[in-house]
Amino acid sequence: MRDTLVRSIDNNQVSILVLLDLSGAFDTVDHNILLSVLHNHFSVTDVALDWLRSYLSDRTHGQQTESFPVNCSVPQGSVLVPVQFAAYTEDITDLTERHNVRSHLYADDTQLHDC
């Protein structure tokens, strides 16, 4: 991406770079949608899909005396978090490609650019 931007500047072309920090979106990941994306877009099936479903199910948030069920968000601190979030947000690339905008995604950091 850097080389593309530098070439664009050298050729006196307009360049646009948008940096998105989607870390707040970790709390909005719907478990059912995530499991559907993993199954339909990444062909996660059988035991692996059952394991992920089990991993995400029956989660609660709060104190022992006052807790509530959580059916969205990616559990923090797991090595699976970047993978799950990337899978959940991978449709961004479909959207940007339709509009001829390049994108780079890594966990919760997304870069959109057009040169």
Chimera marker file (.cmm) of the C-alpha trace (Angstrom):
<marker_set name="trace">
<marker id="1" x="0.000" y="0.000" z="0.000" r="1" g="1" b="0" radius="0.5"/>
<marker id="2" x="2.774" y="2.428" z="0.847" r="1" g="1" b="0" radius="0.5"/>
<marker id="3" x="4.361" y="2.015" z="-2.595" r="1" g="1" b="0" radius="0.5"/>
<marker id="4" x="1.019" y="2.619" z="-4.282" r="1" g="1" b="0" radius="0.5"/>
<marker id="5" x="0.525" y="5.841" z="-2.339" r="1" g="1" b="0" radius="0.5"/>
<marker id="6" x="4.062" y="7.037" z="-3.059" r="1" g="1" b="0" radius="0.5"/>
<marker id="7" x="3.662" y="6.343" z="-6.791" r="1" g="1" b="0" radius="0.5"/>
<marker id="8" x="0.361" y="8.176" z="-6.788" r="1" g="1" b="0" radius="0.5"/>
<marker id="9" x="1.930" y="11.214" z="-5.126" r="1" g="1" b="0" radius="0.5"/>
<marker id="10" x="4.896" y="11.109" z="-7.533" r="1" g="1" b="0" radius="0.5"/>
<marker id="11" x="2.415" y="11.171" z="-10.432" r="1" g="1" b="0" radius="0.5"/>
<marker id="12" x="0.555" y="14.160" z="-8.928" r="1" g="1" b="0" radius="0.5"/>
<marker id="13" x="-2.572" y="12.037" z="-8.391" r="1" g="1" b="0" radius="0.5"/>
<marker id="14" x="-5.018" y="12.441" z="-5.550" r="1" g="1" b="0" radius="0.5"/>
<marker id="15" x="-4.846" y="9.710" z="-2.922" r="1" g="1" b="0" radius="0.5"/>
<marker id="16" x="-7.257" y="8.894" z="-0.164" r="1" g="1" b="0" radius="0.5"/>
<marker id="17" x="-6.406" y="6.797" z="2.877" r="1" g="1" b="0" radius="0.5"/>
<marker id="18" x="-8.995" y="5.985" z="5.538" r="1" g="1" b="0" radius="0.5"/>
<marker id="19" x="-7.843" y="4.252" z="8.705" r="1" g="1" b="0" radius="0.5"/>
<marker id="20" x="-10.579" y="2.526" z="10.685" r="1" g="1" b="0" radius="0.5"/>
<marker id="21" x="-10.173" y="1.221" z="14.213" r="1" g="1" b="0" radius="0.5"/>
<marker id="22" x="-13.017" y="-1.222" z="14.695" r="1" g="1" b="0" radius="0.5"/>
<marker id="23" x="-12.050" y="-2.313" z="18.226" r="1" g="1" b="0" radius="0.5"/>
<marker id="24" x="-15.398" y="-1.111" z="19.593" r="1" g="1" b="0" radius="0.5"/>
<marker id="25" x="-17.128" y="-3.455" z="17.173" r="1" g="1" b="0" radius="0.5"/>
<marker id="26" x="-15.819" y="-6.515" z="19.065" r="1" g="1" b="0" radius="0.5"/>
<marker id="27" x="-18.740" y="-6.048" z="21.447" r="1" g="1" b="0" radius="0.5"/>
<marker id="28" x="-21.303" y="-6.112" z="18.629" r="1" g="1" b="0" radius="0.5"/>
<marker id="29" x="-20.414" y="-9.409" z="16.939" r="1" g="1" b="0" radius="0.5"/>
<marker id="30" x="-23.625" y="-11.464" z="16.820" r="1" g="1" b="0" radius="0.5"/>
<marker id="31" x="-22.839" y="-15.109" z="17.573" r="1" g="1" b="0" radius="0.5"/>
<marker id="32" x="-25.388" y="-16.524" z="15.118" r="1" g="1" b="0" radius="0.5"/>
<marker id="33" x="-24.148" y="-14.328" z="12.290" r="1" g="1" b="0" radius="0.5"/>
<marker id="34" x="-20.525" y="-15.206" z="13.092" r="1" g="1" b="0" radius="0.5"/>
<marker id="35" x="-21.286" y="-18.926" z="13.017" r="1" g="1" b="0" radius="0.5"/>
<marker id="36" x="-23.181" y="-18.493" z="9.749" r="1" g="1" b="0" radius="0.5"/>
<marker id="37" x="-20.262" y="-16.604" z="8.173" r="1" g="1" b="0" radius="0.5"/>
<marker id="38" x="-17.769" y="-19.215" z="9.356" r="1" g="1" b="0" radius="0.5"/>
<marker id="39" x="-19.933" y="-21.966" z="7.888" r="1" g="1" b="0" radius="0.5"/>
<marker id="40" x="-20.993" y="-20.314" z="4.605" r="1" g="1" b="0" radius="0.5"/>
<marker id="41" x="-17.896" y="-18.293" z="3.684" r="1" g="1" b="0" radius="0.5"/>
<marker id="42" x="-15.103" y="-20.334" z="5.256" r="1" g="1" b="0" radius="0.5"/>
<marker id="43" x="-16.586" y="-23.855" z="5.117" r="1" g="1" b="0" radius="0.5"/>
<marker id="44" x="-16.228" y="-24.483" z="8.851" r="1" g="1" b="0" radius="0.5"/>
<marker id="45" x="-18.350" y="-27.573" z="9.489" r="1" g="1" b="0" radius="0.5"/>
<marker id="46" x="-18.955" y="-30.545" z="11.730" r="1" g="1" b="0" radius="0.5"/>
<marker id="47" x="-16.843" y="-30.808" z="14.880" r="1" g="1" b="0" radius="0.5"/>
<marker id="48" x="-15.080" y="-27.458" z="14.356" r="1" g="1" b="0" radius="0.5"/>
<marker id="49" x="-18.375" y="-25.590" z="13.965" r="1" g="1" b="0" radius="0.5"/>
<marker id="50" x="-19.889" y="-27.430" z="16.947" r="1" g="1" b="0" radius="0.5"/>
<marker id="51" x="-16.839" y="-26.527" z="19.041" r="1" g="1" b="0" radius="0.5"/>
<marker id="52" x="-17.123" y="-22.839" z="18.108" r="1" g="1" b="0" radius="0.5"/>
<marker id="53" x="-20.869" y="-22.873" z="18.799" r="1" g="1" b="0" radius="0.5"/>
<marker id="54" x="-20.191" y="-24.397" z="22.218" r="1" g="1" b="0" radius="0.5"/>
<marker id="55" x="-17.411" y="-21.879" z="22.876" r="1" g="1" b="0" radius="0.5"/>
<marker id="56" x="-19.770" y="-18.949" z="22.181" r="1" g="1" b="0" radius="0.5"/>
<marker id="57" x="-22.897" y="-20.308" z="23.879" r="1" g="1" b="0" radius="0.5"/>
<marker id="58" x="-24.122" y="-19.806" z="27.442" r="1" g="1" b="0" radius="0.5"/>
<marker id="59" x="-21.826" y="-16.849" z="28.121" r="1" g="1" b="0" radius="0.5"/>
<marker id="60" x="-22.784" y="-14.334" z="30.783" r="1" g="1" b="0" radius="0.5"/>
<marker id="61" x="-21.518" y="-10.936" z="31.815" r="1" g="1" b="0" radius="0.5"/>
<marker id="62" x="-21.553" y="-9.360" z="35.244" r="1" g="1" b="0" radius="0.5"/>
<marker id="63" x="-21.191" y="-10.388" z="38.841" r="1" g="1" b="0" radius="0.5"/>
<marker id="64" x="-22.273" y="-13.776" z="40.158" r="1" g="1" b="0" radius="0.5"/>
<marker id="65" x="-25.284" y="-12.234" z="41.882" r="1" g="1" b="0" radius="0.5"/>
<marker id="66" x="-26.346" y="-10.131" z="38.909" r="1" g="1" b="0" radius="0.5"/>
<marker id="67" x="-25.387" y="-11.471" z="35.509" r="1" g="1" b="0" radius="0.5"/>
<marker id="68" x="-27.098" y="-11.490" z="32.146" r="1" g="1" b="0" radius="0.5"/>
<marker id="69" x="-26.739" y="-13.678" z="29.051" r="1" g="1" b="0" radius="0.5"/>
<marker id="70" x="-24.471" y="-12.482" z="26.252" r="1" g="1" b="0" radius="0.5"/>
<marker id="71" x="-25.406" y="-13.437" z="22.682" r="1" g="1" b="0" radius="0.5"/>
<marker id="72" x="-23.006" y="-11.065" z="20.996" r="1" g="1" b="0" radius="0.5"/>
<marker id="73" x="-19.349" y="-10.031" z="21.331" r="1" g="1" b="0" radius="0.5"/>
<marker id="74" x="-16.194" y="-11.999" z="20.853" r="1" g="1" b="0" radius="0.5"/>
<marker id="75" x="-14.701" y="-13.236" z="24.133" r="1" g="1" b="0" radius="0.5"/>
<marker id="76" x="-11.580" y="-11.175" z="24.785" r="1" g="1" b="0" radius="0.5"/>
<marker id="77" x="-8.189" y="-12.685" z="25.524" r="1" g="1" b="0" radius="0.5"/>
<marker id="78" x="-8.522" y="-15.667" z="23.216" r="1" g="1" b="0" radius="0.5"/>
<marker id="79" x="-6.195" y="-16.410" z="20.307" r="1" g="1" b="0" radius="0.5"/>
<marker id="80" x="-9.370" y="-16.889" z="18.263" r="1" g="1" b="0" radius="0.5"/>
<marker id="81" x="-10.446" y="-13.251" z="18.592" r="1" g="1" b="0" radius="0.5"/>
<marker id="82" x="-8.597" y="-11.853" z="15.530" r="1" g="1" b="0" radius="0.5"/>
<marker id="83" x="-9.696" y="-14.779" z="13.372" r="1" g="1" b="0" radius="0.5"/>
<marker id="84" x="-13.318" y="-14.570" z="14.464" r="1" g="1" b="0" radius="0.5"/>
<marker id="85" x="-13.462" y="-10.824" z="14.025" r="1" g="1" b="0" radius="0.5"/>
<marker id="86" x="-11.767" y="-10.955" z="10.608" r="1" g="1" b="0" radius="0.5"/>
<marker id="87" x="-14.272" y="-13.579" z="9.501" r="1" g="1" b="0" radius="0.5"/>
<marker id="88" x="-17.133" y="-11.422" z="10.757" r="1" g="1" b="0" radius="0.5"/>
<marker id="89" x="-15.928" y="-8.289" z="8.948" r="1" g="1" b="0" radius="0.5"/>
<marker id="90" x="-14.632" y="-9.907" z="5.758" r="1" g="1" b="0" radius="0.5"/>
<marker id="91" x="-17.621" y="-8.592" z="3.801" r="1" g="1" b="0" radius="0.5"/>
<marker id="92" x="-15.959" y="-5.175" z="3.938" r="1" g="1" b="0" radius="0.5"/>
<marker id="93" x="-13.677" y="-6.308" z="1.121" r="1" g="1" b="0" radius="0.5"/>
<marker id="94" x="-16.665" y="-7.223" z="-1.066" r="1" g="1" b="0" radius="0.5"/>
<marker id="95" x="-18.128" y="-3.777" z="-0.527" r="1" g="1" b="0" radius="0.5"/>
<marker id="96" x="-14.898" y="-1.889" z="-1.161" r="1" g="1" b="0" radius="0.5"/>
<marker id="97" x="-14.047" y="-3.903" z="-4.285" r="1" g="1" b="0" radius="0.5"/>
<marker id="98" x="-17.460" y="-3.062" z="-5.780" r="1" g="1" b="0" radius="0.5"/>
<marker id="99" x="-16.469" y="0.598" z="-5.477" r="1" g="1" b="0" radius="0.5"/>
<marker id="100" x="-12.872" y="0.135" z="-6.689" r="1" g="1" b="0" radius="0.5"/>
<marker id="101" x="-11.421" y="0.921" z="-3.276" r="1" g="1" b="0" radius="0.5"/>
<marker id="102" x="-8.559" y="-1.208" z="-1.987" r="1" g="1" b="0" radius="0.5"/>
<marker id="103" x="-8.673" y="-2.537" z="1.548" r="1" g="1" b="0" radius="0.5"/>
<marker id="104" x="-6.339" y="-4.182" z="4.029" r="1" g="1" b="0" radius="0.5"/>
<marker id="105" x="-7.783" y="-5.834" z="7.118" r="1" g="1" b="0" radius="0.5"/>
<marker id="106" x="-5.933" y="-7.025" z="10.193" r="1" g="1" b="0" radius="0.5"/>
<marker id="107" x="-7.972" y="-7.876" z="13.282" r="1" g="1" b="0" radius="0.5"/>
<marker id="108" x="-9.728" y="-4.625" z="14.220" r="1" g="1" b="0" radius="0.5"/>
<marker id="109" x="-7.594" y="-2.308" z="12.055" r="1" g="1" b="0" radius="0.5"/>
<marker id="110" x="-8.868" y="-1.639" z="8.549" r="1" g="1" b="0" radius="0.5"/>
<marker id="111" x="-7.253" y="0.515" z="5.876" r="1" g="1" b="0" radius="0.5"/>
<marker id="112" x="-9.181" y="1.748" z="2.855" r="1" g="1" b="0" radius="0.5"/>
<marker id="113" x="-7.339" y="3.546" z="0.090" r="1" g="1" b="0" radius="0.5"/>
<marker id="114" x="-7.835" y="4.763" z="-3.422" r="1" g="1" b="0" radius="0.5"/>
<marker id="115" x="-5.025" y="6.060" z="-5.586" r="1" g="1" b="0" radius="0.5"/>
<link id1="1" id2="2" r="1" g="1" b="0" radius="0.2"/>
<link id1="2" id2="3" r="1" g="1" b="0" radius="0.2"/>
<link id1="3" id2="4" r="1" g="1" b="0" radius="0.2"/>
<link id1="4" id2="5" r="1" g="1" b="0" radius="0.2"/>
<link id1="5" id2="6" r="1" g="1" b="0" radius="0.2"/>
<link id1="6" id2="7" r="1" g="1" b="0" radius="0.2"/>
<link id1="7" id2="8" r="1" g="1" b="0" radius="0.2"/>
<link id1="8" id2="9" r="1" g="1" b="0" radius="0.2"/>
<link id1="9" id2="10" r="1" g="1" b="0" radius="0.2"/>
<link id1="10" id2="11" r="1" g="1" b="0" radius="0.2"/>
<link id1="11" id2="12" r="1" g="1" b="0" radius="0.2"/>
<link id1="12" id2="13" r="1" g="1" b="0" radius="0.2"/>
<link id1="13" id2="14" r="1" g="1" b="0" radius="0.2"/>
<link id1="14" id2="15" r="1" g="1" b="0" radius="0.2"/>
<link id1="15" id2="16" r="1" g="1" b="0" radius="0.2"/>
<link id1="16" id2="17" r="1" g="1" b="0" radius="0.2"/>
<link id1="17" id2="18" r="1" g="1" b="0" radius="0.2"/>
<link id1="18" id2="19" r="1" g="1" b="0" radius="0.2"/>
<link id1="19" id2="20" r="1" g="1" b="0" radius="0.2"/>
<link id1="20" id2="21" r="1" g="1" b="0" radius="0.2"/>
<link id1="21" id2="22" r="1" g="1" b="0" radius="0.2"/>
<link id1="22" id2="23" r="1" g="1" b="0" radius="0.2"/>
<link id1="23" id2="24" r="1" g="1" b="0" radius="0.2"/>
<link id1="24" id2="25" r="1" g="1" b="0" radius="0.2"/>
<link id1="25" id2="26" r="1" g="1" b="0" radius="0.2"/>
<link id1="26" id2="27" r="1" g="1" b="0" radius="0.2"/>
<link id1="27" id2="28" r="1" g="1" b="0" radius="0.2"/>
<link id1="28" id2="29" r="1" g="1" b="0" radius="0.2"/>
<link id1="29" id2="30" r="1" g="1" b="0" radius="0.2"/>
<link id1="30" id2="31" r="1" g="1" b="0" radius="0.2"/>
<link id1="31" id2="32" r="1" g="1" b="0" radius="0.2"/>
<link id1="32" id2="33" r="1" g="1" b="0" radius="0.2"/>
<link id1="33" id2="34" r="1" g="1" b="0" radius="0.2"/>
<link id1="34" id2="35" r="1" g="1" b="0" radius="0.2"/>
<link id1="35" id2="36" r="1" g="1" b="0" radius="0.2"/>
<link id1="36" id2="37" r="1" g="1" b="0" radius="0.2"/>
<link id1="37" id2="38" r="1" g="1" b="0" radius="0.2"/>
<link id1="38" id2="39" r="1" g="1" b="0" radius="0.2"/>
<link id1="39" id2="40" r="1" g="1" b="0" radius="0.2"/>
<link id1="40" id2="41" r="1" g="1" b="0" radius="0.2"/>
<link id1="41" id2="42" r="1" g="1" b="0" radius="0.2"/>
<link id1="42" id2="43" r="1" g="1" b="0" radius="0.2"/>
<link id1="43" id2="44" r="1" g="1" b="0" radius="0.2"/>
<link id1="44" id2="45" r="1" g="1" b="0" radius="0.2"/>
<link id1="45" id2="46" r="1" g="1" b="0" radius="0.2"/>
<link id1="46" id2="47" r="1" g="1" b="0" radius="0.2"/>
<link id1="47" id2="48" r="1" g="1" b="0" radius="0.2"/>
<link id1="48" id2="49" r="1" g="1" b="0" radius="0.2"/>
<link id1="49" id2="50" r="1" g="1" b="0" radius="0.2"/>
<link id1="50" id2="51" r="1" g="1" b="0" radius="0.2"/>
<link id1="51" id2="52" r="1" g="1" b="0" radius="0.2"/>
<link id1="52" id2="53" r="1" g="1" b="0" radius="0.2"/>
<link id1="53" id2="54" r="1" g="1" b="0" radius="0.2"/>
<link id1="54" id2="55" r="1" g="1" b="0" radius="0.2"/>
<link id1="55" id2="56" r="1" g="1" b="0" radius="0.2"/>
<link id1="56" id2="57" r="1" g="1" b="0" radius="0.2"/>
<link id1="57" id2="58" r="1" g="1" b="0" radius="0.2"/>
<link id1="58" id2="59" r="1" g="1" b="0" radius="0.2"/>
<link id1="59" id2="60" r="1" g="1" b="0" radius="0.2"/>
<link id1="60" id2="61" r="1" g="1" b="0" radius="0.2"/>
<link id1="61" id2="62" r="1" g="1" b="0" radius="0.2"/>
<link id1="62" id2="63" r="1" g="1" b="0" radius="0.2"/>
<link id1="63" id2="64" r="1" g="1" b="0" radius="0.2"/>
<link id1="64" id2="65" r="1" g="1" b="0" radius="0.2"/>
<link id1="65" id2="66" r="1" g="1" b="0" radius="0.2"/>
<link id1="66" id2="67" r="1" g="1" b="0" radius="0.2"/>
<link id1="67" id2="68" r="1" g="1" b="0" radius="0.2"/>
<link id1="68" id2="69" r="1" g="1" b="0" radius="0.2"/>
<link id1="69" id2="70" r="1" g="1" b="0" radius="0.2"/>
<link id1="70" id2="71" r="1" g="1" b="0" radius="0.2"/>
<link id1="71" id2="72" r="1" g="1" b="0" radius="0.2"/>
<link id1="72" id2="73" r="1" g="1" b="0" radius="0.2"/>
<link id1="73" id2="74" r="1" g="1" b="0" radius="0.2"/>
<link id1="74" id2="75" r="1" g="1" b="0" radius="0.2"/>
<link id1="75" id2="76" r="1" g="1" b="0" radius="0.2"/>
<link id1="76" id2="77" r="1" g="1" b="0" radius="0.2"/>
<link id1="77" id2="78" r="1" g="1" b="0" radius="0.2"/>
<link id1="78" id2="79" r="1" g="1" b="0" radius="0.2"/>
<link id1="79" id2="80" r="1" g="1" b="0" radius="0.2"/>
<link id1="80" id2="81" r="1" g="1" b="0" radius="0.2"/>
<link id1="81" id2="82" r="1" g="1" b="0" radius="0.2"/>
<link id1="82" id2="83" r="1" g="1" b="0" radius="0.2"/>
<link id1="83" id2="84" r="1" g="1" b="0" radius="0.2"/>
<link id1="84" id2="85" r="1" g="1" b="0" radius="0.2"/>
<link id1="85" id2="86" r="1" g="1" b="0" radius="0.2"/>
<link id1="86" id2="87" r="1" g="1" b="0" radius="0.2"/>
<link id1="87" id2="88" r="1" g="1" b="0" radius="0.2"/>
<link id1="88" id2="89" r="1" g="1" b="0" radius="0.2"/>
<link id1="89" id2="90" r="1" g="1" b="0" radius="0.2"/>
<link id1="90" id2="91" r="1" g="1" b="0" radius="0.2"/>
<link id1="91" id2="92" r="1" g="1" b="0" radius="0.2"/>
<link id1="92" id2="93" r="1" g="1" b="0" radius="0.2"/>
<link id1="93" id2="94" r="1" g="1" b="0" radius="0.2"/>
<link id1="94" id2="95" r="1" g="1" b="0" radius="0.2"/>
<link id1="95" id2="96" r="1" g="1" b="0" radius="0.2"/>
<link id1="96" id2="97" r="1" g="1" b="0" radius="0.2"/>
<link id1="97" id2="98" r="1" g="1" b="0" radius="0.2"/>
<link id1="98" id2="99" r="1" g="1" b="0" radius="0.2"/>
<link id1="99" id2="100" r="1" g="1" b="0" radius="0.2"/>
<link id1="100" id2="101" r="1" g="1" b="0" radius="0.2"/>
<link id1="101" id2="102" r="1" g="1" b="0" radius="0.2"/>
<link id1="102" id2="103" r="1" g="1" b="0" radius="0.2"/>
<link id1="103" id2="104" r="1" g="1" b="0" radius="0.2"/>
<link id1="104" id2="105" r="1" g="1" b="0" radius="0.2"/>
<link id1="105" id2="106" r="1" g="1" b="0" radius="0.2"/>
<link id1="106" id2="107" r="1" g="1" b="0" radius="0.2"/>
<link id1="107" id2="108" r="1" g="1" b="0" radius="0.2"/>
<link id1="108" id2="109" r="1" g="1" b="0" radius="0.2"/>
<link id1="109" id2="110" r="1" g="1" b="0" radius="0.2"/>
<link id1="110" id2="111" r="1" g="1" b="0" radius="0.2"/>
<link id1="111" id2="112" r="1" g="1" b="0" radius="0.2"/>
<link id1="112" id2="113" r="1" g="1" b="0" radius="0.2"/>
<link id1="113" id2="114" r="1" g="1" b="0" radius="0.2"/>
<link id1="114" id2="115" r="1" g="1" b="0" radius="0.2"/>
</marker_set>
